[in-house]
Amino acid sequence: MNTIRHLIRHLARIGILAIVATTVAFAQEKSDSNSDKEQIRQLQERVLELEKKLSAISTPVSGFAAADSISASIQTGLFNGGPASMLQPVLQQQQSPAGLRQSTSQGMNPNISVIGTFMGTRDGFSEAERDINIGLDEAEFAFNAVVDPYARADFYIGAGKHSEPTILPEALHDEEEHAHEAGAMSFELEEAYVTLLHLPLSTQLKAGKFRTKFGKLNETHPHAYNFLDMPLMYQYFFSTHGFVDEGISVRWLLPNSAFFQELTLQILNGPAENFSFTRAEKNRLLYLAHLKNYFDLNDNTSLEVGLLGATGPNDVTDYRSNIFAADVTLKWKPLQKNRYSSFEWSSEFLLSKRNEAGGEISSVGWFSNMRYQFAKRWFLGGLAEYSEFPEIDTMNHKAYSGILQFYATEFQKFEIQGRYNDGNYFDSFFDVMLRAVFVIGAHGAHQY
Amino acid sequence: MKCAKKYISAGVILTLSLALSLPARSNDKLKLVTTIPDLADIAARIGGDRVEVEALAKGYQDPHFVDAKPSLILKLKRADMFIQVGLDLEIGWVPPLLEAARNKNIFYGGTGYVNASEGIELLEVPNVDAAQLRAQGDIHVWGNPHFWLDPMNGKIIAGNISAKLSKISPSDASYFQNNLATFTAQLDSANAVWMQKIAPFKNTEILAYHNSWPYFEEHFQLRIAGFIEAKPGIPPTPGHLVDLIQIIKNKKIGVIIISPYFDDKPAKSVASQVGAKVIPVAPSVGAFKEVKSYFDLFSYNIDVLVKAFEETEVAPIH
């Protein structure tokens, strides 16, 4: 059948070429005639008509769709070939309509994107240290692709300035860490992991270095937050980058038909830079479990509730810390005009139980963020925070912020945050942050 | 430590109690999930009583910006077939859903994965360096993805779905092919009616809010003279609206079409200054309550356009 179809197409093409050739010859012969243009126009129409007939022959009916797809792909590929199509930044694993593009070596590249974060701040531990800083805060390089039919891989490399938490109590200052604070940029492998996507029992396995499944926020990269700084709770209990570690992670989609429920279990090596946990000897690992429950309250509103438990060593040989946490996120976004207004409220709470030689230290941290979208590009938000310290439950830092965000497009945003800081180990003060985030390339969507 | 045990026990009990509410398969029908309702309607016509079909997006939603809600993952988890428009229309939400669905059958290249754009003759494929592409706004690298708005492309989409269904359920192949033949014939006869209705307005120039309509424009021989958006996805500036007003005056344009998910204020502002009409049109099945099927999609749009053309009494340019 394919042979006959090829023959028909071939004959039709020969017919079109013959008509065109005859047309040209005829037109030249009659070049002195006033009706030349009209005749050419008529013959062009005839050619178009024949092309339509050829196209009709090629229109897929029943089982011929695949063969015709290839035909159309080749036409599209030839028509749009050349340097432009070879430089496409997007490589999703869906089939390209122009099948020929996929055969180029460029087409085998992963999704590549670079995100720049420009920051301006006026802050500091004391009035004497308070200063204005502007500059590139970070450049993040992301590489993502499906590895094969079973897995995908993600790599994130960040070039940024070393930083300490907003206002760290003197007792927790590390002179060695402090020595890094010269504003020098350094590269760091932020995340690198492979995910096996289709394992039995609705599970997925992730292995490598990654942002742990702590609460709702931690897995998301900071440039996508609704506010400009890492929440105090994360800064003081983990690090300015959040809670990042190496190990394995299993996600189980629970067989619950009523609502979405996912249990994440992570076995971690123990983070290198973290105020709550540490790398330890004698096979003492860090374990984390998070249960995500998601409900659609109606078409426009959703509620997510997460519960978490984590336990891991807090010193080299003996002691452990246990952390219990909860996260709640309520989102409202009208389906029909979802680009013009929305509302989101997200809160997280943690309780840390740190065992030490002197006994147990119980400390808490929380933050609550609301954000309202009042126009297509504009968002107004508020953030309330409170944090103690895993090693010091008598000191606390409270902060209240107002945030204004302007999204020029999906690829560029400008934000400003004003924050009032209060606490029992420093004089209260006000600081301001400005941020511009811009992305080039194909950056994957963040989780809902 | 007692406290820790209490929390862990509570978590385990909660998890197990919720996990035990196991899903039950209601019947043996193939479960088809599509991104937009247009694909769902076509798939239902080809699959007939052998399939159950559900669309992830509503017809009044912007298909570029659907949220990848976890509840959609559950629908994909249970699907035998997944049909998407492709051409990066759903780039912001389908990849994270498919990767989280744990369903290799509907994953890219799987036995149940259908890219509806296969075989479509694409329009507006950009011919510029990809690194410069975003200077033009939200341009799709593979070409304009709104191809289902040409009813003849509906036949190609149906062919793609029929071919995949026949592979998944070979014993029903002739049933699917008969349905395809019926659908194709129905579409051809309906198209003849639509073409007849719109024929008096051949080459009539209109404005559109967003560049969703090149396939519709080409098939029904209308001419879109400009867009309310400054560039795809970029809101109009006052200067751009002034330019549009001039275009409307020069070309004597009487109609501005807009999809229901866009803000109609800029379009109405322009229209009010030149006596034009803003006409909400259906970009997808389900956009309005009257648009219940793929056939309704074109009937509705042709009817509202013809009515608007007649009322504005703008002469078509021949």
Interface residues (C-beta under 8 A of the other chain):
Chain A: S55 T59 P60 V61 S62 G63 F64 A65 A66 D68 S69 S71 A72 S73 Q75 T76 F79 N80 G82 P83 A84 L87 Q88 P89 V90 Q92 Q93 Q94 Q95 S96 P97 A98 V146 P149 R152 T195 L197 H198 L199 S202 T203 Q204 L253 L254 P255 N256 S257 A258 F259 F260 Q261 E262 L263 A289 L291 K292 N293 Y294 D296 D299 S302 E304 L307 G309 T311 N322 F324 K333 L335 Q336 K337 N338 R339 Y340 K353 K376 R377 T409 E410 F411 I440 G444 A445 Q447 Y448
Chain B: M1 C3 A4 Y7 I8 G11 L14 T15 L18 A19 S21 L22 P23 A24 K58 Y60 Q61 D62 F65 D67 A68 K69 P70 S71 I73 L74 K77 Q84 G86 L87 D88 I91 G92 W93 P95 P96 E99 A100 R102 N103 K104 F107 Y108 G109 N115 S117 E118 G119 I120 E121 L122 V125 P126 N127 V128 D129 A130 A131 R134 D138 V141 W142 G143 K155 I156 G159 N160 S162 A163 S166 A173 Q177 L180 A181 T184 G233 I234 P235 P260 Y261 F262 D263
